[in-house]
Amino acid sequence: MVYLEQNQNKFKEILININIDRAGYHKGPSAFLPNNLPDDIKKRFDKVLDSNENIHEGGPWYQGDHSIFIQQGVPAKAVTSQWFPENIDSQESTYTPKDQAGIVNCDKLLVITENCRFYSKRLPGLIIKRGSYVRPFWRN
């Protein structure tokens, strides 16, 4: 709530929010889940997916940290394991002692990182501002 209060008049300046949650999880393929992407950003997003068979496009997912941006009309993309949103109600590892490095596939993380870098470098007017735990991408 503090983030919302501090940034209430700034959401229109945000180009996109990218939320990375459970990326590299050993179960399921990696997935990019778009939410309300404008056409120009969606085209760049599709190029990444078309060029990599190891990352799938998932459906919209509204339970992550990016949901506050979606609610404010900001386009968002979640980067996760396809398994996670499909099993969110039954999974037992998030924020528990089972949530350890051993459940992460480092090869998946490398693929995700490279594709996020490729995607982000091609967004016009992109500025990365560091702030709280979220990393929105701001317009110039």
N, C-alpha and C positions, 0 to 999 in steps of 0.2 A: 504494500500500500504506500509506503514511503516513496518508492520509485515512481509510482503513478502521480503522487502529489508533486514531487520535484520536477517532473517532466511533462505535466499536463498540457502545456502549450507548445511542446516540442515534437509531438508525435507526427505532425504533418511534414516535418523535416527529415524523417527517417525513411530511407529508401527501402530497406528490407531488414528483418530480424532473422538471424540464423541461430537456431537453438540446437545444440549438440547434446543429445541425451541417450545414453546407452549405446553410443557408437562403438563398433568393434566387438559387440557381444558375440560370444562364440556360437550361439544358436541363431539360425536364420540368416538370410542374406542382408547386406546393408541396404538401407532405404533412405531416399530423400523424399520427404512428404511436403508438397507445396500447399500453401494456403493463400488464396487470393492474389496470386502473382499477376502483375500486369503483363500484357502481351510481349513487350520487349525483354523483360526478365524471364518470362516463361520460355522464350525461344533459346536463350542462353542455357537455361536449365535443361531443356530437351537435348541440346547438343552434348552436354555432359553425359546424360543418360544414354544417348545413342552411341557414344564412343566407349562405353564401359559396361560390359555384361555383368560385372560384379556388383553393380548398384542398381536397385530397382526403384521405380516410382511407386510410392504408396499413396493411399488416399489421404484426405485431410485428417489431421489429428489435433484435437483441441484440448487435450489434457496436460500438455507440457507448459514450460515457462513461457513459451512464445505466445500462449493464448492471450496474455494481457495486451500484446501488440495487435493481434487479430481483432480483439474487441475494440481497439482504438482505430481500426481501419488500416493498419500497417500490414503490408504483405509479409509473409513469414515462410520460412522453410525449416522443417525439423530434419535433423540428420540422426538416424537411429538404426537399430536392427529391426527388420520387418517383424521379427518375432515379438518385440516388446509391445507395440500398440495392440497387436492381436491377442496378447496374453496379459495385459496390464492388470486385469482383475484377479487373475490366478497366480501370477508370478510372486515369488517369495524372497527375492534377493535384494531389491532396491532398498537402500538405507538400512540394511541389516548386516550382521557379521558375515553373511554369505557374499556380500558385495565386495569382492576382492579382485586383485589384478589377474588371478588365474582364470577368470571367466571372460577375459578379453583376448581376442585374436589380434595380435599386433600386425599381421599382414593386412587384415581388413582396415585397421587404422591408417596404414600407409596409403592404401587406395583411397580412402575417404579424404585424407588430408590433401593428397594431390588433386583430387577432383574439386574439393572446396576451394583450393587455391586457384585452380583453372577458372572456376565459376566466378569467384569474387574479383579476379583481375579484369574480367571483361564487363563489369558493371560500370556504366558511365556515372561520373560524379561521385565516386565512392570515397568516403572518408571513414576511417575506423576510429571511433572515440572509445577510450577505455573509461569505464565508470564502475558500475556495480557488477553483479554476477552475470548480467546479460551483456551481449555485445551487439547492439544495433549498428547498422551501417547508415550513416547520415549522408544526406544530399549536400552538395557544395553550397 
